[in-house]
Amino acid sequence: MQSAIVTKILQRIGQPDLVRILTEDLTGTELNTILLEVFSDRSSKLSASKLLNHYQSNRFVKPSDLPPLELKRMEVDVLELFNRLSFEPIELSPVSVLGSCSVVATADQNKILSALRGTEVLADATNSLALHICDLKQNKSLSSRADRISFSTIQRHIRTQQITGKGFTPHFKIGCLVTAGVDTGSFSFEKEALLQHIEAMKELYINYYKVDGIGFRFLCRKKGYDSSERLAEQVKEFVVGKHPELSIDIIKTPEKEIDYYRGIQYKVDIHIKGRTYEIGDGGFVDWTQQLLQNKKERMLSTGIGFDFMYRIMRGDL
C-alpha cells in the first residue's frame, strides 16, 4: 500500500501514477537504466562542499568507532573456532539481491538500504547464506540433496531503522552460523543442528571469551510444526543428554508472537560479573523450503552480536 507521504509527493508533482508505472510498466533493466540516469544527473550537480555536508549529515556512512586491528584479530579467532567445529567460513558480498530479507522472511523492505541493479545492501547475512546454499543445491554443487552443510561468516550489516540505546549503531558486525539439510524424520535434523550450534556457542563464550556462564532459552513458535512444545522438549532432551551441564529453559508461551521462526526460536544468554546479556538469537526458518519449493528442506540460523561482544569485553556496556 502506498504511504501517505508518497501520495502527497506524487500529487505535488502531478504524477499520481508514477510508482505504479515504475513498478508495473517497466522491466527491471528499464527501471535500472532510468534510475542510473537519475543518480548520475543528481551526483553531477554536487559540489565538493555539498558532498562533505552530505557525509556529515548521513548516519549510514560514518566509520565504526571500534579499533579495527583488535576487531580483525578477534574476527579471525572466531572464524577459526567455527571452522574447527565444521562451520565453513565464507566471505559474502556486501550486497545481496533485492528482496533477500523481505521476500522469504518478515523484514520490511523499508528497513533495508535498497540499491540499484537489483540489489540491496546486506542487512542479514543469514538470508544471503540461504540463497547461496539453495544455489549450490539447485546446481548440484553438493554431492547429494541430503548433504548437511554449515557455513559461518562475520559480516558488517546495515539497517535503516532508528535504534536507540548504548552500543547500537546503523552498521555493525554480526557473527552468523547456518546449517541446512533435509528432514529425515524424528526431528533428527533439528536435534543435531541445534546441538551443533549450541556447542559452538558454548565453545565460543565459555572457552574463548571466558564468560562466567551461559544459558539458552527455547521459545516455542506456532508455525512450521504440529507441536512446537513437543519439538522443544525432544530437542532439549537430546542436547542435555550430550551436555547435562547446560541450562536450557523452554518458554511455551512467549510474551510476543513473531512470524520469523518456525517451531523453535532460541536465545543465547551470557553471564559476566553479575550481569546477563542476550548476545545471540536463532532458530529454524523455512527460507530454503520457499526458495527450493521443497517442504523437506530444513535450515537453522544463528546470529550473535560481534561488535556488541567487543563492547561488553571493553566495559562499554
Backbone torsions as a table, in degrees:
resi	resn	phi	psi	omega
1	MET	NA	134.4	-178.8
2	GLN	-70.4	134.5	-177.8
3	SER	-74.6	160.1	-178.7
4	ALA	-63.0	-37.7	-178.1
5	ILE	-68.0	-37.1	176.7
6	VAL	-65.4	-43.9	178.2
7	THR	-58.1	-41.7	-179.5
8	LYS	-65.3	-41.4	179.0
9	ILE	-63.7	-45.6	-178.5
10	LEU	-65.7	-34.5	175.7
11	GLN	-66.6	-39.0	-178.8
12	ARG	-63.8	-37.9	-178.5
13	ILE	-92.6	2.8	177.0
14	GLY	70.7	29.3	-179.3
15	GLN	-130.5	66.2	-174.6
16	PRO	-62.7	-22.8	-177.3
17	ASP	-100.3	11.5	-172.3
18	LEU	-61.1	-45.9	-178.7
19	VAL	-62.5	-43.1	179.4
20	ARG	-62.9	-41.2	-179.8
21	ILE	-63.4	-47.3	-179.1
22	LEU	-64.5	-35.7	-176.2
23	THR	-80.1	-42.7	-169.2
24	GLU	-104.0	-31.8	-171.7
25	ASP	-93.7	-12.9	-178.8
26	LEU	-110.7	144.3	170.7
27	THR	-73.2	166.7	177.9
28	GLY	-59.3	-39.3	179.5
29	THR	-66.1	-41.7	178.9
30	GLU	-64.8	-41.2	178.5
31	LEU	-63.9	-44.3	177.6
32	ASN	-59.4	-41.9	-179.3
33	THR	-60.7	-44.4	179.8
34	ILE	-66.8	-45.7	-178.4
35	LEU	-66.1	-37.2	176.1
36	LEU	-60.6	-40.5	177.8
37	GLU	-65.1	-41.6	179.6
38	VAL	-61.2	-49.6	-177.0
39	PHE	-70.8	-33.2	175.6
40	SER	-64.0	-42.7	179.9
41	ASP	-66.3	-42.3	-179.8
42	ARG	-66.5	-41.0	-179.0
43	SER	-69.3	-30.6	179.4
44	SER	-67.2	-19.6	-179.6
45	LYS	-91.5	-2.1	179.6
46	LEU	-81.3	142.1	170.4
47	SER	-98.8	168.1	179.0
48	ALA	-62.5	-39.0	-179.5
49	SER	-67.0	-38.6	177.1
50	LYS	-66.4	-37.2	178.3
51	LEU	-59.5	-44.1	177.7
52	LEU	-63.8	-40.3	178.3
53	ASN	-61.7	-41.0	178.9
54	HIS	-65.1	-40.3	177.7
55	TYR	-61.4	-43.4	-176.3
56	GLN	-68.9	-24.7	-176.4
57	SER	-100.7	-5.7	-175.4
58	ASN	-99.5	113.2	-175.0
59	ARG	-71.9	-15.1	-176.5
60	PHE	-82.1	-17.8	-168.1
61	VAL	-102.8	-5.6	-177.1
62	LYS	-74.8	146.6	179.3
63	PRO	-69.1	161.6	175.7
64	SER	-65.4	150.2	178.1
65	ASP	-90.2	3.5	-178.7
66	LEU	-91.8	148.6	-178.0
67	PRO	-69.4	119.9	-171.8
68	PRO	-66.0	-36.3	-177.2
69	LEU	-66.9	-44.6	178.5
70	GLU	-64.8	-39.9	-179.3
71	LEU	-66.9	-40.1	179.5
72	LYS	-66.0	-40.2	178.4
73	ARG	-61.9	-43.3	178.9
74	MET	-65.2	-37.4	179.5
75	GLU	-62.6	-44.8	178.4
76	VAL	-63.2	-43.3	178.4
77	ASP	-57.4	-46.6	-176.0
78	VAL	-68.6	-41.9	178.5
79	LEU	-64.5	-38.1	176.7
80	GLU	-65.4	-39.0	177.0
81	LEU	-61.9	-47.9	178.9
82	PHE	-61.7	-38.6	-179.5
83	ASN	-62.9	-39.2	177.7
84	ARG	-63.8	-24.7	-178.4
85	LEU	-97.6	18.6	173.0
86	SER	76.7	21.6	170.1
87	PHE	-101.0	108.3	-176.1
88	GLU	-70.3	123.0	179.0
89	PRO	-68.8	143.8	178.3
90	ILE	-143.5	139.5	177.4
91	GLU	-102.0	112.4	-176.3
92	LEU	-84.3	162.7	171.3
93	SER	-68.0	151.1	175.7
94	PRO	-71.2	-8.5	175.2
95	VAL	-126.3	156.8	173.7
96	SER	-127.4	175.9	-179.7
97	VAL	-70.6	148.4	-179.8
98	LEU	-57.7	129.5	-179.8
99	GLY	92.8	6.4	-177.0
100	SER	-55.8	-37.5	-178.4
101	CYS	-93.5	-39.4	-171.6
102	SER	-81.6	-21.8	-175.7
103	VAL	-79.8	-49.2	-175.9
104	VAL	-97.9	-21.3	177.6
105	ALA	-107.4	-157.6	-175.9
106	THR	-117.5	15.0	-178.3
107	ALA	-70.2	143.0	175.5
108	ASP	-78.7	129.4	-179.9
109	GLN	-59.4	-24.7	178.8
110	ASN	-69.7	-14.0	176.4
111	LYS	-90.8	-1.2	-177.9
112	ILE	-107.7	144.1	176.6
113	LEU	-84.9	91.2	-178.2
114	SER	-70.6	148.0	-175.8
115	ALA	-132.1	-175.3	179.6
116	LEU	-86.8	176.3	177.6
117	ARG	56.7	36.6	174.8
118	GLY	68.6	30.5	-177.2
119	THR	-125.7	169.9	169.5
120	GLU	-142.5	149.9	177.3
121	VAL	-66.6	138.3	-173.2
122	LEU	-57.2	123.3	-179.8
123	ALA	-117.8	-17.7	177.1
124	ASP	-155.0	106.8	-176.2
125	ALA	-63.7	-27.1	-177.9
126	THR	-66.2	-32.4	175.4
127	ASN	-66.9	-41.2	177.8
128	SER	-65.3	-38.2	177.7
129	LEU	-65.5	-37.2	176.9
130	ALA	-62.2	-42.4	178.0
131	LEU	-63.3	-42.2	-179.9
132	HIS	-63.6	-43.8	179.7
133	ILE	-62.4	-44.0	-179.1
134	CYS	-66.9	-34.8	175.8
135	ASP	-63.6	-43.4	177.8
136	LEU	-61.0	-43.5	-178.8
137	LYS	-66.9	-44.6	-176.4
138	GLN	-67.8	-31.6	179.1
139	ASN	-93.5	11.2	175.9
140	LYS	55.5	36.8	175.2
141	SER	-78.9	-12.6	172.3
142	LEU	-96.0	153.7	-174.3
143	SER	-65.3	-28.3	173.8
144	SER	-158.9	160.3	-177.8
145	ARG	-68.0	-15.8	-179.1
146	ALA	-87.0	-6.1	-177.2
147	ASP	-60.5	136.9	171.8
148	ARG	-84.1	134.1	-179.9
149	ILE	-133.8	136.8	-179.3
150	SER	-131.6	130.9	177.8
151	PHE	-122.2	155.2	172.1
152	SER	-133.3	150.4	174.1
153	THR	-156.2	155.1	170.0
154	ILE	-123.7	114.5	-167.5
155	GLN	-132.6	142.2	173.1
156	ARG	-79.4	127.5	-179.6
157	HIS	-110.3	155.7	172.7
158	ILE	-135.6	132.9	178.7
159	ARG	-134.7	147.0	-168.9
160	THR	-91.4	-16.7	-177.2
161	GLN	-69.5	147.5	177.7
162	GLN	-76.0	122.6	177.7
163	ILE	-123.5	117.8	179.5
164	THR	-93.0	156.5	179.4
165	GLY	127.7	151.1	-177.8
166	LYS	-66.2	131.9	177.1
167	GLY	91.4	-6.7	-179.8
168	PHE	-95.8	128.7	-177.6
169	THR	-133.1	161.4	-178.1
170	PRO	-62.6	-32.2	174.9
171	HIS	-127.3	146.6	-168.6
172	PHE	-163.7	156.7	178.3
173	LYS	-94.9	136.8	175.9
174	ILE	-125.6	137.0	171.3
175	GLY	-88.3	133.0	-175.3
176	CYS	-128.2	138.6	172.6
177	LEU	-125.3	137.6	171.5
178	VAL	-135.2	144.3	172.0
179	THR	-131.6	130.1	-179.0
180	ALA	-127.6	149.3	178.4
181	GLY	-170.3	-154.0	179.0
182	VAL	-130.8	157.4	178.5
183	ASP	-69.0	126.7	176.9
184	THR	-118.9	11.6	176.8
185	GLY	94.2	156.9	175.7
186	SER	57.4	28.9	179.9
187	PHE	58.1	28.0	-176.7
188	SER	-61.5	-46.4	178.9
189	PHE	-60.9	-46.8	-175.8
190	GLU	-60.9	-42.9	-179.5
191	LYS	-64.7	-50.2	-173.7
192	GLU	-71.7	-37.8	-179.2
193	ALA	-68.7	-44.7	-179.5
194	LEU	-68.8	-34.6	173.6
195	LEU	-59.8	-45.0	-180.0
196	GLN	-59.5	-43.9	-178.7
197	HIS	-70.0	-41.1	-179.6
198	ILE	-66.9	-38.5	176.4
199	GLU	-63.1	-37.0	177.3
200	ALA	-65.8	-40.9	178.3
201	MET	-65.0	-40.6	178.4
202	LYS	-63.3	-46.7	179.7
203	GLU	-61.7	-42.4	-177.3
204	LEU	-66.3	-51.4	-170.6
205	TYR	-85.5	-35.9	-179.7
206	ILE	-80.0	-47.0	-172.1
207	ASN	-92.6	-28.0	179.9
208	TYR	-96.2	-55.5	-178.5
209	TYR	-80.6	-15.3	177.5
210	LYS	60.4	42.3	176.9
211	VAL	-71.5	165.1	-177.0
212	ASP	-74.7	-26.6	-179.5
213	GLY	-172.9	164.9	179.7
214	ILE	-141.6	145.4	177.6
215	GLY	-143.7	161.6	-177.1
216	PHE	-131.3	146.2	175.2
217	ARG	-124.1	129.0	174.1
218	PHE	-99.8	114.9	177.1
219	LEU	-98.8	120.1	-177.9
220	CYS	-74.2	123.7	178.3
221	ARG	-111.0	139.6	-166.6
222	LYS	-70.7	-35.2	-170.6
223	LYS	-85.8	153.8	170.5
224	GLY	98.1	-25.6	-177.1
225	TYR	-138.0	150.2	179.7
226	ASP	-61.6	-39.1	179.6
227	SER	-142.2	102.8	178.3
228	SER	-67.5	-29.0	179.1
229	GLU	-67.1	-43.5	178.3
230	ARG	-64.7	-40.8	176.6
231	LEU	-59.2	-48.1	-178.5
232	ALA	-62.4	-42.1	-180.0
233	GLU	-63.6	-43.3	-177.6
234	GLN	-70.5	-38.6	177.9
235	VAL	-67.1	-42.2	178.0
236	LYS	-60.9	-46.0	179.6
237	GLU	-58.2	-41.5	-179.5
238	PHE	-66.1	-45.7	-177.1
239	VAL	-68.6	-45.9	-178.8
240	VAL	-67.2	-29.4	175.6
241	GLY	-61.9	-31.6	176.9
242	LYS	-85.8	-32.2	-176.7
243	HIS	-137.0	79.7	-176.1
244	PRO	-64.4	-14.8	-179.5
245	GLU	-78.6	-12.5	-174.7
246	LEU	-76.3	144.4	175.1
247	SER	-100.0	115.8	179.1
248	ILE	-130.2	120.0	177.2
249	ASP	-105.3	136.7	175.5
250	ILE	-101.3	124.2	177.9
251	ILE	-107.6	102.6	-173.0
252	LYS	-73.2	-32.8	-179.6
253	THR	-128.7	85.1	178.4
254	PRO	-59.9	151.5	-178.6
255	GLU	-60.5	-38.0	-177.1
256	LYS	-121.3	128.3	177.5
257	GLU	-88.6	132.3	178.2
258	ILE	-126.3	158.8	-175.4
259	ASP	-109.0	24.2	-173.2
260	TYR	-92.4	-46.5	-176.0
261	TYR	-101.9	162.6	179.3
262	ARG	-119.6	124.0	175.8
263	GLY	79.3	-70.8	-178.1
264	ILE	-129.3	127.7	161.3
265	GLN	-105.9	134.5	179.8
266	TYR	-123.9	146.0	-178.6
267	LYS	-114.2	145.0	177.0
268	VAL	-111.9	119.4	179.1
269	ASP	-113.8	132.5	176.3
270	ILE	-116.3	149.6	-177.9
271	HIS	-117.5	123.7	-178.0
272	ILE	-138.1	118.3	174.8
273	LYS	51.1	46.4	175.9
274	GLY	82.2	-0.3	179.3
275	ARG	-114.0	150.1	178.2
276	THR	-114.8	132.3	178.6
277	TYR	-122.5	133.1	170.1
278	GLU	-82.3	106.0	-170.8
279	ILE	-105.2	-15.8	-176.7
280	GLY	-146.1	155.6	-179.0
281	ASP	-147.3	139.7	179.4
282	GLY	-163.7	-173.2	178.7
283	GLY	159.5	179.2	179.3
284	PHE	-84.1	137.6	-179.5
285	VAL	-129.9	160.0	-177.2
286	ASP	-106.0	21.2	-174.4
287	TRP	-63.5	-44.0	179.8
288	THR	-67.1	-31.8	174.8
289	GLN	-61.4	-46.0	-178.9
290	GLN	-66.4	-45.7	-174.4
291	LEU	-67.4	-37.2	-178.1
292	LEU	-99.8	-2.2	-179.8
293	GLN	54.2	49.2	-177.6
294	ASN	-142.5	112.3	-177.6
295	LYS	-67.2	-14.3	179.8
296	LYS	-80.6	-14.0	-178.5
297	GLU	-68.1	145.0	178.7
298	ARG	-134.2	147.0	176.6
299	MET	-151.4	139.1	175.1
300	LEU	-122.1	132.9	178.6
301	SER	-124.7	149.4	176.0
302	THR	-137.6	136.2	174.2
303	GLY	-126.8	135.3	-179.6
304	ILE	-127.3	145.6	-180.0
305	GLY	-75.1	103.8	-176.8
306	PHE	-81.0	-56.7	173.9
307	ASP	-57.3	-41.0	-177.5
308	PHE	-60.4	-41.0	179.1
309	MET	-65.5	-38.6	177.6
310	TYR	-61.3	-41.3	179.3
311	ARG	-64.5	-38.7	177.8
312	ILE	-63.0	-46.5	-179.0
313	MET	-63.4	-33.7	-179.0
314	ARG	-79.1	-11.4	178.7
315	GLY	87.1	18.2	-179.2
316	ASP	-80.3	-20.5	-173.1
317	LEU	-118.8	NA	NA
